[in-house]
Amino acid sequence: MYKLLLLAIICSCISAQAQPAFTVIPLGVKGGLAEGNLSAYLVAAAGSGAYVCLDAGTVYGGVEKAVAGNALPGPATETIRASIKGYLISHAHLDHVAGLLLNAPDDAPKPIYGLPTCLATLQNDYFNWRAWPNFGPAGNPPALGKYQLREMRPGREVALDNTPLQVQTFVLSHGRPFQSAAFLVRHGRSYLLYLGDTGADAVEQTDHLRQLWQAVAPLVRAGQLKAVFMEASYPNAQPEKQLFGHLTPALLLRELTVLSQLAGPGAVRGLPVVITHLKPTAGNEETIRRELAEGNTLQLRLIFPEQGQRLEF
């Protein structure tokens, strides 16, 4: 009897550990030229329909694809209004905010989270009645105030409104002196790490990525980091002077080797790494996939997301 009870408890614990902590629905996965498929990832706590959008290059088109594949309820406009509870914007380049801007007239009021420099660009350069109506809370009148701009301070965890999620922000370098951001999203004791566009520390002459790896290494050791979303924009042949604050497969793997060294032997083996922001120019994607596979001595679980298809971690 006691053996059966013990077995039942063990099976229950294993089942609980195997349950996903996050649902992710990519709304856009490319960088650069793919106007209808630009960086945007919906994230929710598993079992919840309250999403936040990590970057927002493509929104409506990605939601339409997700609705068509039964990954999201429809119609798309209502899903955007009701299911997306806020936006976390890594930086304000158009391929990361175009969907947010274009959908703003039909969106519902909600917060936009980002570093102060990012939010200042949104307010001053887009929400100004010249580039676009002022859906922000300040700036050129009339300020419509549909979006609340929530400044994120690096290293400080905050709750994401109307979701069970928390987030901590880290500074990245996206072609000095331009900033980007990484978002460490938490649900309970589980974490998901999303990096906006970033260059390698050696190229950018910063230690931003090393600081990030030092912060998440204990989570990797403990098995609490469920996935890393990280860019690989160009093949290895791209000259450093033409990276413009982006990564190649070799540079991405070199950075994750630093994480591996900090986390301990074998700690990153099997860690899901979702490859984002591939530039869809001729031959790029196939080359990037091949170079990542050939260089994957860390035995990472490399994932190439598809627009509108549900992922669970």
C-alpha positions as CSV (number, residue, x, y, z in Angstrom):
1,M,0.0,0.0,0.0
2,Y,2.7,2.4,1.0
3,K,4.8,1.5,-2.1
4,L,1.8,2.3,-4.3
5,L,1.2,5.6,-2.5
6,L,4.9,6.5,-2.9
7,L,4.8,5.5,-6.6
8,A,1.7,7.7,-7.1
9,I,3.4,10.7,-5.5
10,I,6.5,10.2,-7.6
11,C,4.5,9.9,-10.8
12,S,2.5,13.0,-9.8
13,C,5.7,15.0,-9.3
14,I,7.2,13.9,-12.6
15,S,3.9,14.8,-14.4
16,A,3.9,18.3,-12.7
17,Q,7.6,18.9,-13.7
18,A,6.8,17.9,-17.3
19,Q,3.9,20.4,-17.6
20,P,4.8,23.5,-19.7
21,A,5.1,26.9,-17.9
22,F,4.6,29.1,-21.0
23,T,2.7,29.2,-24.2
24,V,4.3,31.2,-27.0
25,I,2.7,32.1,-30.3
26,P,5.1,33.7,-32.9
27,L,3.3,36.5,-34.8
28,G,6.4,37.3,-36.8
29,V,9.8,35.6,-36.9
30,K,12.0,37.3,-39.5
31,G,14.1,40.4,-39.7
32,G,14.3,43.0,-42.4
33,L,12.6,42.4,-45.6
34,A,9.6,40.2,-44.6
35,E,7.1,43.0,-44.1
36,G,4.3,40.5,-43.1
37,N,6.5,38.4,-40.8
38,L,8.5,40.7,-38.5
39,S,9.6,40.1,-34.9
40,A,6.6,39.6,-32.5
41,Y,6.0,36.8,-30.0
42,L,2.9,36.4,-27.8
43,V,3.7,34.9,-24.4
44,A,1.3,33.7,-21.8
45,A,1.4,31.6,-18.7
46,A,0.5,28.0,-19.7
47,G,-3.3,27.6,-19.5
48,S,-3.9,31.4,-19.6
49,G,-5.3,33.4,-22.4
50,A,-3.7,36.7,-21.2
51,Y,-0.8,37.4,-23.5
52,V,1.9,40.0,-23.6
53,C,3.6,40.7,-27.0
54,L,7.4,40.7,-27.0
55,D,8.1,43.2,-29.8
56,A,5.4,44.0,-32.3
57,G,6.8,44.1,-35.9
58,T,3.9,42.1,-37.2
59,V,0.7,41.8,-35.2
60,Y,-2.5,41.5,-37.2
61,G,-1.1,39.3,-40.0
62,G,0.4,36.9,-37.4
63,V,-2.8,36.8,-35.3
64,E,-4.8,35.9,-38.5
65,K,-2.4,33.0,-39.2
66,A,-2.7,31.8,-35.6
67,V,-6.5,32.0,-35.7
68,A,-6.5,30.1,-39.0
69,G,-4.4,27.4,-37.3
70,N,-6.6,27.3,-34.2
71,A,-3.7,28.6,-32.0
72,L,-5.8,31.7,-31.1
73,P,-9.5,32.5,-31.0
74,G,-10.9,34.9,-33.6
75,P,-11.7,37.3,-35.0
76,A,-8.2,38.7,-35.2
77,T,-9.2,42.3,-34.3
78,E,-11.0,41.3,-31.1
79,T,-8.1,38.9,-30.2
80,I,-5.7,41.8,-30.4
81,R,-7.9,44.0,-28.3
82,A,-8.8,41.5,-25.6
83,S,-6.1,38.9,-25.5
84,I,-3.0,41.1,-25.8
85,K,-2.7,42.7,-22.4
86,G,0.5,44.7,-23.2
87,Y,3.6,45.1,-25.3
88,L,7.2,44.7,-24.3
89,I,9.3,46.5,-26.9
90,S,13.0,45.8,-27.0
91,H,13.8,48.9,-29.2
92,A,11.9,51.2,-31.4
93,H,13.2,50.2,-34.9
94,L,10.3,49.9,-37.3
95,D,10.7,46.1,-37.8
96,H,9.9,45.8,-34.1
97,V,7.0,48.3,-33.7
98,A,5.3,48.6,-37.1
99,G,2.5,46.2,-36.1
100,L,1.8,48.0,-32.9
101,L,1.6,51.4,-34.7
102,L,-0.6,50.1,-37.5
103,N,-3.0,48.4,-35.2
104,A,-3.2,51.3,-32.6
105,P,-6.4,52.9,-34.0
106,D,-8.4,49.7,-33.4
107,D,-6.5,48.5,-30.3
108,A,-7.8,48.7,-26.7
109,P,-6.0,50.8,-24.0
110,K,-3.1,48.9,-22.6
111,P,0.5,49.4,-21.4
112,I,3.7,49.5,-23.4
113,Y,6.8,48.5,-21.4
114,G,10.3,49.4,-22.5
115,L,13.5,51.2,-21.6
116,P,13.2,55.0,-21.3
117,T,15.1,55.6,-24.6
118,C,12.7,53.2,-26.4
119,L,9.6,54.8,-25.0
120,A,10.9,58.3,-25.7
121,T,11.3,57.3,-29.4
122,L,7.7,55.9,-29.5
123,Q,6.3,59.1,-28.0
124,N,8.4,61.7,-29.8
125,D,9.1,60.2,-33.2
126,Y,5.9,58.2,-33.8
127,F,3.1,59.3,-31.5
128,N,3.4,63.0,-32.6
129,W,0.6,63.7,-35.1
130,R,3.3,63.8,-37.9
131,A,4.4,60.2,-38.2
132,W,1.2,58.9,-36.6
133,P,-1.6,60.0,-34.3
134,N,-0.6,60.5,-30.7
135,F,-1.8,57.4,-28.9
136,G,0.6,58.1,-26.1
137,P,0.1,60.0,-22.8
138,A,2.2,63.1,-23.5
139,G,3.8,65.0,-26.4
140,N,2.0,66.9,-29.1
141,P,-1.6,67.6,-28.2
142,P,-4.1,66.2,-28.2
143,A,-2.5,63.2,-26.4
144,L,-5.1,60.4,-26.8
145,G,-3.6,58.4,-23.9
146,K,-4.6,55.0,-25.3
147,Y,-1.3,53.5,-24.4
148,Q,0.4,53.9,-21.0
149,L,4.2,54.1,-21.4
150,R,5.8,52.1,-18.6
151,E,9.5,52.8,-18.1
152,M,11.5,49.7,-17.2
153,R,14.5,50.0,-15.0
154,P,17.3,47.4,-15.6
155,G,17.4,44.7,-12.9
156,R,14.1,45.5,-11.3
157,E,11.3,43.0,-11.6
158,V,7.8,44.3,-12.2
159,A,4.3,42.7,-12.6
160,L,2.7,42.8,-16.1
161,D,-0.8,44.2,-15.8
162,N,-3.7,41.8,-16.1
163,T,-1.5,38.7,-16.4
164,P,0.2,36.3,-13.9
165,L,3.6,37.2,-15.4
166,Q,6.5,39.2,-14.0
167,V,9.4,40.7,-16.1
168,Q,12.9,41.9,-15.5
169,T,14.7,44.0,-18.1
170,F,18.4,44.0,-19.2
171,V,20.2,46.4,-21.4
172,L,21.7,45.2,-24.7
173,S,23.9,46.9,-27.3
174,H,22.4,47.1,-30.8
175,G,25.2,48.9,-32.7
176,R,26.9,51.3,-30.3
177,P,25.5,53.7,-28.9
178,F,22.0,52.3,-29.6
179,Q,20.3,50.3,-26.9
180,S,18.1,47.3,-27.1
181,A,16.7,45.2,-24.3
182,A,16.3,41.6,-23.1
183,F,13.2,40.6,-21.1
184,L,13.3,37.8,-18.5
185,V,9.7,36.8,-18.1
186,R,8.7,34.8,-15.0
187,H,5.7,32.6,-14.2
188,G,6.0,31.1,-10.7
189,R,9.5,29.6,-10.6
190,S,9.9,29.3,-14.3
191,Y,11.5,31.8,-16.7
192,L,11.7,32.6,-20.4
193,L,14.4,34.9,-21.8
194,Y,13.8,37.0,-24.9
195,L,16.6,39.0,-26.4
196,G,15.9,41.9,-28.8
197,D,18.4,42.6,-31.5
198,T,21.9,42.6,-30.1
199,G,25.5,42.5,-31.1
200,A,28.2,40.3,-29.5
201,D,30.1,41.8,-26.5
202,A,33.4,41.5,-28.4
203,V,32.1,43.3,-31.4
204,E,30.1,45.9,-29.5
205,Q,32.9,46.4,-26.9
206,T,30.5,46.0,-24.0
207,D,29.8,43.4,-21.3
208,H,26.0,43.6,-21.5
209,L,25.6,40.0,-22.6
210,R,28.0,38.7,-20.0
211,Q,26.0,40.6,-17.3
212,L,22.9,38.9,-18.7
213,W,24.4,35.5,-18.6
214,Q,25.7,36.0,-15.1
215,A,22.1,36.8,-14.0
216,V,20.5,33.8,-15.7
217,A,23.2,31.2,-15.1
218,P,21.7,30.1,-11.7
219,L,18.3,29.6,-13.4
220,V,20.0,27.4,-16.1
221,R,21.7,25.3,-13.4
222,A,18.3,24.9,-11.5
223,G,16.4,24.0,-14.7
224,Q,14.2,27.0,-14.3
225,L,15.1,28.7,-17.6
226,K,12.7,27.1,-20.0
227,A,13.8,28.8,-23.3
228,V,16.0,31.5,-24.7
229,F,14.9,33.6,-27.7
230,M,18.0,34.9,-29.5
231,E,18.7,36.4,-32.9
232,A,21.0,35.2,-35.7
233,S,20.5,37.7,-38.5
234,Y,23.4,37.0,-40.8
235,P,25.6,34.0,-41.9
236,N,29.1,33.7,-40.6
237,A,30.6,35.3,-43.7
238,Q,29.0,38.7,-42.9
239,P,31.9,41.2,-42.2
240,E,31.9,42.6,-38.6
241,K,31.6,46.1,-40.0
242,Q,28.4,45.2,-41.7
243,L,26.7,43.4,-38.7
244,F,24.9,46.7,-37.6
245,G,24.5,45.3,-34.1
246,H,23.4,41.8,-35.0
247,L,24.7,38.2,-34.5
248,T,25.9,35.4,-36.8
249,P,25.6,31.7,-35.8
250,A,29.3,31.7,-34.7
251,L,28.8,34.8,-32.5
252,L,25.5,33.5,-31.1
253,L,27.2,30.2,-30.1
254,R,30.2,32.0,-28.7
255,E,27.9,34.0,-26.4
256,L,26.1,30.9,-25.3
257,T,29.4,29.2,-24.6
258,V,30.0,32.0,-22.1
259,L,26.6,31.2,-20.5
260,S,27.6,27.5,-20.4
261,Q,30.9,28.3,-18.7
262,L,29.0,30.3,-16.0
263,A,26.3,27.8,-15.5
264,G,28.6,24.8,-15.3
265,P,29.5,21.7,-17.3
266,G,26.6,20.3,-19.3
267,A,24.1,22.8,-17.9
268,V,22.9,24.2,-21.3
269,R,22.7,20.8,-22.9
270,G,19.1,20.5,-24.3
271,L,18.3,24.1,-23.5
272,P,15.7,25.3,-26.0
273,V,17.1,28.2,-28.0
274,V,14.6,29.8,-30.4
275,I,16.3,31.4,-33.3
276,T,14.8,34.8,-34.2
277,H,15.3,37.6,-36.7
278,L,16.8,35.7,-39.6
279,K,17.2,38.1,-42.5
280,P,15.3,36.5,-45.4
281,T,17.6,37.4,-48.2
282,A,18.6,34.8,-50.8
283,G,20.2,31.8,-49.2
284,N,20.6,33.4,-45.8
285,E,18.2,31.2,-43.9
286,E,19.5,27.9,-45.2
287,T,23.1,29.0,-44.5
288,I,22.3,30.2,-40.9
289,R,20.5,26.9,-40.1
290,R,23.4,24.8,-41.4
291,E,26.0,26.9,-39.6
292,L,24.1,26.7,-36.3
293,A,23.7,22.9,-36.6
294,E,27.3,22.4,-37.5
295,G,28.6,24.5,-34.6
296,N,26.2,23.2,-32.0
297,T,28.8,21.5,-29.8
298,L,26.9,22.7,-26.7
299,Q,24.0,20.3,-27.8
300,L,21.4,23.1,-27.5
301,R,17.9,22.3,-28.7
302,L,17.7,24.7,-31.6
303,I,14.2,25.8,-32.6
304,F,13.2,27.7,-35.8
305,P,9.8,29.1,-35.1
306,E,7.0,29.4,-37.7
307,Q,4.6,32.3,-37.8
308,G,1.3,31.5,-36.1
309,Q,2.3,28.1,-34.7
310,R,2.0,27.5,-31.0
311,L,5.1,26.6,-28.9
312,E,5.1,25.4,-25.3
313,F,8.0,25.5,-22.8
